Amino acid sequence: MGYSGARGGLEAILAAERLVRDARDHAPAPWASTGQITARFRLAVDRVQGEAGLYHEPTSADAFRQAEGDTLEAAHLVRAHRSTLPRLAVSEPVDPDEMVVLRRIVPAHRTPEGPQLLGRTTDYTGRMLERAEHAPTDERHTRADESAVRRGRGEPERRPTRFSAFLRSQDLLVEHPPPSDDPPFDVTRRPARPPAPRSAVLASMARAETGALVGIWYRSILGPDGDIHEVTLGEVRHGHLPLRVRHPHTGEPVEIGRFRATETEAIEDLDGADEDRTRFDIGYGLCFGHNERKAIAMANLDIACRRFGRTGPLEQLLLLTTDGLDSAGFLEHLKLPHYVTFRSMVERKQAMRTTGGVERQRNAHQHRATDPPGRDCR
């Protein structure tokens, strides 16, 4: 691949960067602080955290501001920053049942064991644009007060029993062999290539670009005739999970913080010739922050990989094409100067045209030389 420097060289590149900084830093609107971004653009910040693979709200908020709202570029900035950080410890496995839920819905059952907690969402309201010219002046409302969210709910209701436990008690779930004790595949250290363990596929989906993952999920459930295969969500949760590491002196696990995550269990109706049609299967999705689209797509694709991934291209798509930095990086590089490459292509075309013209003339001459002499009809 041939590259050449942009016309104007380093001076032009620095001037272009100054235009971005000047437009951002001297905008007519007030400067958006890190706290304002984490409070008012929480879903964008959570998406950056998930796609970057680093859970730290202030860092993702700073990247979101620097990228001017481009979540993919912000994730790229955070991943670059992440590569400079020391790896101090490896966290202990966490049991998802420890999640203290802020939101929990069970679309598959009207009255599940435990409450339905709508939490903070606009899923059930009309998409009406609000044209507010003045922001609220009461800063107390810039961030959800978790104590108010939890008010009136006891600890058991914040840790409800899973809907899948009910299905399992009814003998309606396929039982899969327990996973091996091998450590999970670390996609941040080495790339995953098919065939890959389930942990690698799940980890790749957790860091995938949300739109790419949703697109592959939608195509996977879209039948050849355009009909949507039936999809049922068992449960969608958003809440806090503990973060534990082993103490360097005692060797005992200690809780050093908490992080928010979104978790989904999807139910699949088994109908294959070699499948147990009297039972359902469960797919699983878990990602950083509040990103229900990604978690739902993950859970359904987890089942699809189990059922069809080893015999089709799905696993390869998930491992090799959903990382936003990989795909966007290749796309972005097309904007770099390709003068040398394209000039060589033009010269090849011209050479082929010239060679082709000479060859056509030679063939025409040979054709005339082999023709029988014309008969004089006079």
N, C-alpha and C positions, 0 to 999 in steps of 0.2 A: 504494500500500500504506500503510495508516494504522497508525501505531504510537503507543503511549502509554507513559509511564514506569511502571515497576512500583510497586505500592503500597508506600509507605515510602521511595521515592526512593533517593538515593545512600547513605543510611545503611543501608538494607536490603541493598543490593548489596555494600557493604563488609563487612557482618556475615556474609553468605553466603560471601564469599571467605575470611574469617577462619576459618570452620568448616572449610573445606578445608585451610587451612594448619595449623590446630591439630591436626586429625586426622592429617595427614601427619607433622608435625614432632614430635608427642608420642605416636607409636605405641609399643606395648609392645616391638616388635622393635627391634633396633639400627638406627641410621641407615645406609642403603645409600650408600656412597661412589660417586663416579664410576667409580673403578677396579673396584669390585665389580660394578657394573652392566655395564660393558663386558666383564668376564670371565665373568659368570654368565648374562647375558641377551644374549649376542652376536647371536643371530638377530633378536631384537626391535630391538636397536640398528641392525643392518644394514638392517632393513626401514624404520626411520625415516630412515636416511641416504638410501636409495633413493627413498622417496616425497617426501622434502624436497628432493632434488637437491643436497645438500651433503655431501661426504665428510669428516666429522670426528667420530670416535667419541666424544670427551668431550662435545662439544656435543649430540649425539644422546642420550647417556646422561643428561645433565642434563635435557633435555627429557622424556625417558621418566620420570624420577623426578618432575618437576614435574607431568606429566600423569597421574600415578598409574597408569602402565602402559597408558594409552590410546595406542596407536601412531599413530592418526590425529591426535589432538590434539597429540601430540609432533611429528609432521611439520609441523603447522600452526605450532607455536612455532618450529621450526627455519627454516621458510621466512620467517617474519616477521623472524627474526634475520638471515637471509641477505640480506634486502633492505636491511639497514643497512650491509653490508660493502662496502668499495671493491673495484672490479674492477681488479686490478693488472696482470693479463696474461691472455692466452688460451693455453691449453696446445696443444702440438703434437699432430697426429694420432699415435696409438699403434698399432702393429701387434699384433693379438691373439696372433700367433705368439710374441711375446716373453714371454707369460705363463709364470711359474714356477709350475707347478701344485702345489697342495696336495691336490687331489682331482680324479680324472679317471675317469669310467666311460664305457664304450662299449656301450650296450645292444644295438646292432645286430650286434655281432660278438664271438665268444667269445675269439679270440686276435688282437686288432688289433696293428698295428705300435706298439710302445711299451707300457708297462705299464697295467694297470687298477689305479688307486690309489683304494681305498675312502675313505681319509682319515678325517675326523672325522664320523661319521654314526651314526644309529640306525635307518637304513632297513631293516636286515635283522634286527632284533630285535623281540620281541613287545612290544606296548604294555601293559606291566605298571606300574601306579602304584607308585612308591616313596614310602613315608610316613616319610621320615627326619626325626626331630624335632630332631636336632642336626647343624649344618653341619660339614663337615670342618674340622679345626683347622690342617691343613697348608696354609699360603697358597701354597706352591710349586705346588700343583695347581689354583689358581684360573684359570690361563690356559695354553693349549696352548703348549708349548715348540717353536718352529719348528725349532730345531736338532735336536730329537729326531724331529720329523716328517720331516725331510729325511735323517736318518741312514740310510745304506745305499743311497741313491739318488744317482746321478751327475747332472750337469747335463743330458746328453741325455735321461735318463728324466724329468726335470722339465720338459722342453720337447719332448714327443713329437709325432710327425707326426700331422696330423689324419686322422680316418677319411674325411672327404670327399675328401682327396687320393687315397686308394685308389680311391674310386668314380670320381673324375675320370680316374685312370689306366686304368680299365676302360671308359671312354667311356660311363658310366652316368648322368652328370649333364647337365642342360640348362644350356647356357652362356648367360648373360645379358650384354648389353652392359655394358661397364665404366661405373661412375657418372661423372657429369660432375665437373669440377673446381670447381663452385660450392661456396661454404662451406656447411656443414651448417646446417639450420634451427635457430635458437635459440629454443626454446619458452619460455625464461625471459624473453625480451625482448618477444615478441609472440605472441598466441594463434594456433594453427594451425587453419585451416579447410579443409574439403574443397573441391576436390581439392588434396591437399598432397603434397609430395615424400616419398619413403620415409624420409629422415632425420627429418622431422617426426613421422611415425607411430611410428618406432622410439623417438625421444626422448620422445614422449608416453607410450608404453608403459613406458619405463624409469622414469618418474616416477609411473605410475599406481598407484592403490590396488590392492594385490595381490589381494584378494578379488574386486574388480570385474573385474579382468583375467582371473582364473581362471574366473569365472562366464561371461564372454563367450566365452572359449575353449571351455569345456565345451559351451555351447549351439551353437557353430559346428561341433563334430564330432558332435553328437547328431543322428541322422537323424530323419525324420518318424515312423518306426515305433519310435523309442526305441533303435535299435541304434547302437553307437559305430562311427564310421568308423575304419578302421585308421590308427593313428598310430605312427610309429617314431622313436625318438631316435637320432641318429647319435652324439652325444657331449655330455657334460655336464662342464664344468670349473669349478673354483674355485681361484683363485690370485692371485698378485701381478702387477701391471702397473706399468711405470715412468711417472712423471709428468714431462713435460719442458716447459719454456718457453724462449723465446729470451732470451739474455743481453742486457740493455739496452745494453751497451757493445760487445760483440763481435758480436752478432747471431747467434751460434751456439746451437743447442739444448743445454741443460744439464738434467740430471736433478736435480730438487729433492725428490723423494720417490717413494714407491710407494703404491699403493692396491690393495685387494682387490676382485675382481669375479667375477661368475658368468657363464659363457658357455655357450650351448647352440646346437647345430645339429640341426634336425629334418628328417627325410626324408619327403617326400610322394610317394606313388605316383600318377603322372599317369594319368588315365583320361578326360579330357575329349575331346570330338569334335575340337577344334582343337589338341590337345596331342600332344606326342611320347610315345606310350605305351611306347616302348622305353627311356625314361630316367626318372630321378627328378629332383625339384626339392629344393632346400635352403632352409630358412628359418633366420633368425638371431636370436638374442636375447642381450643383454648388459646387465647392471645392476650397480649398486654392491653391494658386500658379498657375503654368502652368502645368496642367495635363489633357490633352484632352482625353486620354483614359478613365480615371475614370469618367469624366463628361459625356462623350458620353454613357458609360455603365449605369451610373446613370439615365440619361434621359429615355433610353429605358426600364430599369427595373422599373422606376416609372410608366410608362404606364402599363407594365405587371402586376404590383401589383394592380393597379386599376381595371384591367380587370379580372385577374385570381387569384390574391393573396389571397383573402378571401376563395377561394374554393380549394386551392392547397398548396403545401409545399414551394412555392417561398418566401413568407414573412418570414417564419421560417428560411429558408436558409440565407436570407439576414441579419436577426437580430442575428442569433446564430452562423454562421459559417464563416463570411467574415472578422471578426476582426483579423488582423494578429497577434496581441499579444496573443489572446486566442488560436488560432490554433497552432502557432509556439511554444507557451509556453508548450502546451501539448506534442508537438513533441520533444522539447528540453529536457523535463524532462525524456524522455526515455533513455537519455545518462547518467543519474544519476545512481549510483550503486543500482541495484535491486537484490543483492545477496540473501537476506533473502526471498524475494518474489519468486524468481526462484527456490531456494532450496526447499521451501515448495511445489512448483509445481512438482519438481522431486520426492519428497518423496510421494506425492499423487499418482503419476504414478506408483512408485514402489510398494506402498501398494495395489493399484488396481490390479497390475500384480500378486502379491503374493496371494491376496484374490481370484483372478480369477483362479489361478492355483490350489489352494486348492478346490475351488468349482468344477472345472472340474474333479479332482480326485474323489470327493464325488459322483458326478453325474455318472461317469464311474463305480464306485463300485456298486451303486444302480442299474444301468442298467444290470450289470452282475448277480446280485442277483435275479432279476426278470425274467431273460431269462429261458425258459423251458429247461429241461435237454436234451442234445443231444442224438439222436437215434443212437444206435450202428448198423452199417450196415454190420458188418462182418458176 
